Amino acid sequence: MTTKHMYSTTNLSDLQLKEQGNCLFAARKYDDAINCYSKAIIKNPTNATFFTNRALCNLKLKRWELCCQDCRRALDIDANLLKGHFFLGQGLIEIDSYDEAIKHLQRAYDLSKEQRQNFGDDITLQLRLARKKRWNVLEEKRMQEEIELQSYLNRLIKDDMESRLSNLKLNENLHEDQLKEKQQEIEQECDDHIKELNNIYSKVDERRRINIVKAELGIKS
């Protein structure tokens, strides 16, 4: 619910509304600030800054979708608006759109260098966060796929063993001792294959743990 305040917005220009919104933002009255920026937008919908100011309020209020919407509208007006890319990148992180977040944060970083704006460290921090979150998602997906593949390969090895044992029992030329010996050979061969397979996957797990530590520390491979 919007907090009641003593400020009047009657007959104010778009820039005056923006300034009043800035004062309310500084006082952390984000909903009231949004109200002022919205009125400024109605008066002048071509000023991209009004949209990024409102986007920042929504970012503070954790209204991620609204933040992203305002940033996109701002960038439609000015594609080189640093804050538009920066705030959009932050909002996209929160809705798990990491690839797009990285794209906009990288653009914000490049613009900060071109325009010599003092946003570099903040943008770098968010860019690192987006990359880490994307890496975590991809890593979790890879782990699940590897677990499924490992289970499938183990099952194939065991199915092959059962098939060979069944065929072995049909061989009438083998004596009981020979049959037992062949069965043990097949079972041992199966066990060896499974151990070898699981050993390969354990080495993969070890490399993954190393990669996780590197990602946490921001170390490139």
N, C-alpha and C positions, 0 to 999 in steps of 0.2 A: 504494500500500500504506500502511495506517495506521501511523504511527510509534508505537512503544511508549513509554509514559511512566509516570512514577511515581505519577500520580494515581489514586486508587481511587474508583470510582463506586458502590460497594456501599452500600446503605441510605441513599443521598442523596435528599433531596426534589427535586421538580421545579425549585424556585428555586435550590437548591444546585447542581444539575446545570447550570443556566443560568449561574450565576456561575463555575463551573469552566470551562464552555465559553468564557466571556468571557476568562478568563485565558489559555486556550490560543489563542484568537484573537489576543490581544495579542502572544503569542509567535510568531505566524504558523504555528501548528500547526493548520492549517485542517481537515484530516481528523479529527484528534483532537477538535477543537471540534465538528465535525459529529456525531461519535459522542455527545458529551455532550448536544447539543441534541436529537438523535433520541431519546435516553433520556428527556429531559425531556418531549418530545412524547408519548411512550408513557404517561407518568404523568399528563400533563395536556394533552390534545389541543385544549383550548379557549383556550389562551393564544397569541394571534397573534404575540407578540414572539418566541416560540421559533422560529416558522416564518421570520420575517424575519431572525433571527440566522443560521439555517442557510442562508437564501437568500444572505446576504452572503458566507458562506464559499464557497458554490458560485460566486458572482460572482467572487471572488478566484481561484478555481481554474479559471475560464473554462468552467464547466459551465452553459451558458446555459439549457438546457431545464429542468434541475433547479432553477435559481434561479427561473425563471418559475413553475414548479409550486408551489414553496413560497410565493411571493408571492401567487399566486391563492388558495391555501388560507388565508393570513393575511387577505386581503381578504374572503374569505367570512365570516370571523369578525368583522372590523372593517373596514367599507368606507371609513372615514376614516383609516386608518392611513397616515401620511405615508410612512414607510419602505417600506411595501408597494408603494405606487405608484411611489416613486423607484427602488427596486431592480428592480421589474418593468420600468419604462421602460428602464433600462440593459440588462437582459437582452434585451428585445425589439429594441433597436437591433442587437445582435450577431447576431440571427437574421433581420435584414432586415425586421422587421415595423414599419416606420416610422410608419405611421398610428396604430397602436395604441400605440406607444411615445410618440408625441407626446401622445396623449390622457391617458395615465397620468402623464407628466411634467408636463403642464399642471395636472393635478389635484394632483400633489405640490406644485407651485409655489403654487397657490391655498391649499392647506392650510398651507404654511409661513408664508404671510402671515396667515391666520386664527389660527393657533396661535402665531404669533410665534416660530417655530423658525428657528435660524440655518443654514438649508440653501439660502437663496435663490440665492447665486452658483453653487453646485455644480449645482443643478437647472437654472438658466438655461443653464449651459455644456452640459449634456447635451441640453437642449431645442433649443438652437441646432444641436448636432451632428446630432440626429435630423432636424430640418428640412432641414439642408444635404444629408444623405444622401438623404432623400426627393426633394429637388429634383434632385439629380444623376441619380437613377433616372428620374424623369419627363422630365428634359431629354434623357437618352440615348434614351429611347423616342421623344420628339418628333423628335429628329435623324434616327433611323432611318426614321421614317414620312415625313419630309420628303425624305430621300434617295430613298426608294422612289417617292414621288409625282413628284419631279423627273425621275427616270429614265423613269417611265411617260409623262409629258407630252412629254419629248424623243422618245420612241419614237413617240408619236401624231403628232407633227409630221413626223417622217421618213416614217412610213407614209403620211401624207397626201400628202407630196411624191412618193413612189414611185407612188402611185395616180394622181395628176395627170399625172405624166410618162408613165405607161403609156397613159392616155386620150389624151394629146396625140399619141402616135405613131400612134394609130388615125385621127387626123384627116387625111384624104386631100386636103383643100383647102389645106393648108399647103405652101409650098415649103420646100426644105431650109434656106435661110437663115432663113425665118420660124420654122421648127421649132426651129432652134438658138437663136434669140433668145428664144422662149417658154420653152424649157428653162432657159436661163440666168436668166430672170425668176423662174421657179418655184423654182429652186435658191437664188437670192439671197433670195427671200422666206422660204424655209425657214431659211436661215442667220440672217436678221434675227430671226425668231421665237425661235429657239434662244438667240441672244445676249440678247434681251430677257428671256426666261424665266430664264436663268442669272444675269443681272444682278439680277433680283428676289430670287433665292435668295441671292446674295452679300450683299445688304443685310440679309436675314434673319439670315445668319451673323454679320454685324457687330453687330446688335442682341443676338444670343445671347451674343457675347463680352462685351458690356457687362453683360448680366445675370449672367454668370458672375462677373465682377469684383465686382459689387454683392453677390452671394451670398457670396463669399469674405470681403468686408468687413462683411457683416451689414447692408448698406444696403437699406432697403425702397424699392421702385419708387414 
